[in-house]
Amino acid sequence: MKLCIFGATGRTGEELVLQSLEKKYSVIAYVRHPDKLTHRDQITVVTGELNDIDKMASAMKDCDAVLVALGNPVSNSSGKLFALAIPNIIEAMDKARVKRLISLSALGVGATYENTRYPYRMGAKGFLKGNFADHEAGEKQLPSSDLDWTTIHPGPLFNGERSENPLVRDAASGYKMPGAPRTNRADVAKVMLQIIDDPQTYMKQLIMCSKQDDCF
């Protein structure tokens, strides 16, 4: 399996790289700051910007899937990242003739707000509103693309161990997530890698969290 990962220098992106290497996958990391990467000696690093369509397409060449774990810094959490990145990634994937895209989003973005409960939904309409609007602006481009896409919508992210069976549901099912849907980044990476070859997840928004007794 050959993967192109965007956001490999972030905390969830690092988990994607680590778990991909555990599976003996070939990893291409497309990054702005290669000095921040871990496991640099075990992966292929391409340094570039998110508006360089040709360079992104070159990085994706012959890949089985593109995984996106991008995120804004806390200091600019509502910046226009996904509104710019997702259309450019779609165009680059078309050029590279790669079909499979899995993109990290968040619980409460777009239609997945209907899957939330109190008190989490207060944050989705409050301090997270700008960040979620940017996610939605980018993800709205996916249904009209020719890609086999999936968006992953976890609750608040934490650095915990991988769960044996994290909770994953199709957002369209109407399933209501717990009010405090804590999610380990390791579980997000695990799920993203598990569904690469699963056509039942194509064109789906998947909601998820790490299973915790106090949440259910």
Helices and strands as residue ranges (DSSP letters): E 2-6, H 11-22, E 26-31, G 34-36, G 40-42, E 44-47, H 53-60, E 65-68, G 74-76, H 82-96, E 100-104, G 110-115, H 120-124, H 129-139, E 148-154, E 157-158, E 167-170, G 171-173, E 183-184, H 185-194, G 199-201, E 204-209, G 213-215
